[in-house]
Amino acid sequence: MFYLFFLFIVIERVVELTIARRNERTLKAMGAKEFGVRHYRWIVIMHILFLLSFASESLAKGADLSPRWPLLFGLFVATQGLRVWTLRSLGRFWNTKILVLPNAKVVAKGPYRWLRHPNYLVVVLEMWLIPLMFQAYGTALVFSVANAVMLAIRIDVEEKALKSLTNYADQFDERPRFLPLRPVK
């Protein structure tokens, strides 16, 4: 079970990177500007180390499923649904890098109707759910903290870039970042 699950995650990441590269070429050809270049490599390194840590810790513990795996797996599947909805909603604007097309109207449909950063919510949830499914508690803790630090930097850079070049402030200032706790005006 572990190897199939790990293979799924790796394939999913490769597909995402392929989509991101295609979208990057499209957006740059349209005049998009890139932001956050200095921190991007650290995000990539963190995600690679996350996968290696998850595999190492899980296998060292026998790759046994958590007694709560049905709940965790259900939450993981729901998280993947949110991932697909997010990617489809952003379309060509989705990327792993911060690419902003000047004067573009920001996407405000799909999960963006309620949240500013549903894609980052997916990553936050995965940093917990993936390792917890195989009892890799150290990985869940260490990389959730590392991810929180990275997201604090990234979201600040991304929001400043979007506010400077698009209608982001008008569209999203009243919208919560991660949890739809209050209604959108």
Contacts in CASP RR format, 6 or more apart in sequence:
PFRMAT RR
TARGET T0000
AUTHOR 0000-0000-0000
METHOD contacts of the structure
MODEL  1
MFYLFFLFIVIERVVELTIARRNERTLKAMGAKEFGVRHYRWIVIMHILF
LLSFASESLAKGADLSPRWPLLFGLFVATQGLRVWTLRSLGRFWNTKILV
LPNAKVVAKGPYRWLRHPNYLVVVLEMWLIPLMFQAYGTALVFSVANAVM
LAIRIDVEEKALKSLTNYADQFDERPRFLPLRPVK
1 63 0 8 1.000
1 65 0 8 1.000
2 58 0 8 1.000
2 59 0 8 1.000
2 63 0 8 1.000
2 134 0 8 1.000
5 133 0 8 1.000
5 134 0 8 1.000
6 51 0 8 1.000
6 54 0 8 1.000
6 55 0 8 1.000
9 51 0 8 1.000
9 130 0 8 1.000
10 51 0 8 1.000
12 80 0 8 1.000
13 47 0 8 1.000
13 51 0 8 1.000
16 87 0 8 1.000
16 96 0 8 1.000
17 96 0 8 1.000
19 87 0 8 1.000
19 94 0 8 1.000
20 94 0 8 1.000
20 95 0 8 1.000
20 96 0 8 1.000
20 97 0 8 1.000
23 91 0 8 1.000
23 92 0 8 1.000
23 93 0 8 1.000
23 94 0 8 1.000
23 95 0 8 1.000
23 99 0 8 1.000
24 95 0 8 1.000
24 97 0 8 1.000
24 99 0 8 1.000
26 92 0 8 1.000
27 92 0 8 1.000
27 93 0 8 1.000
27 95 0 8 1.000
27 99 0 8 1.000
27 101 0 8 1.000
28 34 0 8 1.000
28 99 0 8 1.000
30 101 0 8 1.000
31 101 0 8 1.000
31 102 0 8 1.000
32 99 0 8 1.000
32 100 0 8 1.000
32 101 0 8 1.000
32 102 0 8 1.000
33 99 0 8 1.000
33 100 0 8 1.000
33 102 0 8 1.000
33 161 0 8 1.000
33 165 0 8 1.000
34 97 0 8 1.000
34 98 0 8 1.000
34 99 0 8 1.000
35 98 0 8 1.000
35 99 0 8 1.000
35 100 0 8 1.000
35 157 0 8 1.000
35 158 0 8 1.000
35 160 0 8 1.000
35 161 0 8 1.000
36 97 0 8 1.000
36 98 0 8 1.000
36 154 0 8 1.000
36 157 0 8 1.000
36 161 0 8 1.000
39 150 0 8 1.000
39 153 0 8 1.000
39 154 0 8 1.000
39 157 0 8 1.000
40 96 0 8 1.000
40 97 0 8 1.000
40 98 0 8 1.000
42 150 0 8 1.000
43 96 0 8 1.000
43 150 0 8 1.000
43 154 0 8 1.000
46 143 0 8 1.000
46 146 0 8 1.000
46 147 0 8 1.000
46 150 0 8 1.000
49 143 0 8 1.000
50 127 0 8 1.000
50 139 0 8 1.000
50 143 0 8 1.000
50 147 0 8 1.000
53 131 0 8 1.000
53 136 0 8 1.000
53 138 0 8 1.000
53 139 0 8 1.000
53 142 0 8 1.000
53 143 0 8 1.000
54 130 0 8 1.000
54 131 0 8 1.000
54 134 0 8 1.000
54 136 0 8 1.000
54 139 0 8 1.000
57 131 0 8 1.000
57 136 0 8 1.000
57 138 0 8 1.000
57 139 0 8 1.000
58 131 0 8 1.000
58 134 0 8 1.000
58 135 0 8 1.000
58 136 0 8 1.000
58 139 0 8 1.000
61 134 0 8 1.000
61 135 0 8 1.000
61 136 0 8 1.000
63 134 0 8 1.000
64 134 0 8 1.000
64 135 0 8 1.000
65 133 0 8 1.000
65 134 0 8 1.000
65 135 0 8 1.000
66 72 0 8 1.000
66 132 0 8 1.000
66 133 0 8 1.000
66 134 0 8 1.000
66 135 0 8 1.000
68 132 0 8 1.000
69 133 0 8 1.000
72 129 0 8 1.000
72 132 0 8 1.000
72 133 0 8 1.000
73 133 0 8 1.000
75 125 0 8 1.000
75 129 0 8 1.000
76 126 0 8 1.000
76 129 0 8 1.000
76 130 0 8 1.000
76 133 0 8 1.000
79 122 0 8 1.000
79 125 0 8 1.000
79 126 0 8 1.000
79 129 0 8 1.000
82 111 0 8 1.000
82 118 0 8 1.000
82 121 0 8 1.000
82 122 0 8 1.000
83 119 0 8 1.000
83 122 0 8 1.000
85 110 0 8 1.000
85 111 0 8 1.000
85 118 0 8 1.000
86 94 0 8 1.000
86 110 0 8 1.000
86 111 0 8 1.000
86 112 0 8 1.000
86 118 0 8 1.000
86 119 0 8 1.000
86 122 0 8 1.000
87 94 0 8 1.000
87 119 0 8 1.000
89 107 0 8 1.000
89 109 0 8 1.000
89 110 0 8 1.000
89 111 0 8 1.000
89 112 0 8 1.000
90 107 0 8 1.000
90 112 0 8 1.000
90 119 0 8 1.000
91 107 0 8 1.000
93 99 0 8 1.000
93 101 0 8 1.000
93 104 0 8 1.000
93 107 0 8 1.000
94 119 0 8 1.000
98 154 0 8 1.000
98 157 0 8 1.000
98 158 0 8 1.000
98 161 0 8 1.000
100 161 0 8 1.000
100 162 0 8 1.000
100 165 0 8 1.000
100 166 0 8 1.000
101 165 0 8 1.000
101 166 0 8 1.000
102 165 0 8 1.000
102 166 0 8 1.000
103 165 0 8 1.000
103 166 0 8 1.000
104 165 0 8 1.000
104 166 0 8 1.000
105 166 0 8 1.000
105 167 0 8 1.000
105 171 0 8 1.000
106 112 0 8 1.000
106 162 0 8 1.000
106 166 0 8 1.000
106 167 0 8 1.000
106 168 0 8 1.000
106 171 0 8 1.000
106 172 0 8 1.000
108 171 0 8 1.000
108 172 0 8 1.000
111 118 0 8 1.000
112 118 0 8 1.000
113 184 0 8 1.000
114 175 0 8 1.000
114 176 0 8 1.000
114 180 0 8 1.000
114 184 0 8 1.000
115 121 0 8 1.000
115 175 0 8 1.000
115 176 0 8 1.000
115 177 0 8 1.000
115 178 0 8 1.000
115 179 0 8 1.000
115 180 0 8 1.000
116 159 0 8 1.000
116 172 0 8 1.000
116 175 0 8 1.000
116 176 0 8 1.000
116 177 0 8 1.000
116 178 0 8 1.000
117 155 0 8 1.000
117 177 0 8 1.000
117 178 0 8 1.000
120 151 0 8 1.000
120 154 0 8 1.000
120 155 0 8 1.000
120 177 0 8 1.000
120 178 0 8 1.000
121 178 0 8 1.000
121 179 0 8 1.000
123 147 0 8 1.000
123 151 0 8 1.000
124 144 0 8 1.000
124 147 0 8 1.000
124 148 0 8 1.000
124 151 0 8 1.000
124 178 0 8 1.000
127 140 0 8 1.000
127 143 0 8 1.000
127 144 0 8 1.000
127 147 0 8 1.000
128 140 0 8 1.000
128 144 0 8 1.000
131 137 0 8 1.000
131 138 0 8 1.000
131 139 0 8 1.000
131 140 0 8 1.000
131 143 0 8 1.000
132 140 0 8 1.000
155 177 0 8 1.000
159 168 0 8 1.000
162 168 0 8 1.000
163 169 0 8 1.000
174 184 0 8 1.000
174 185 0 8 1.000
175 184 0 8 1.000
176 182 0 8 1.000
END
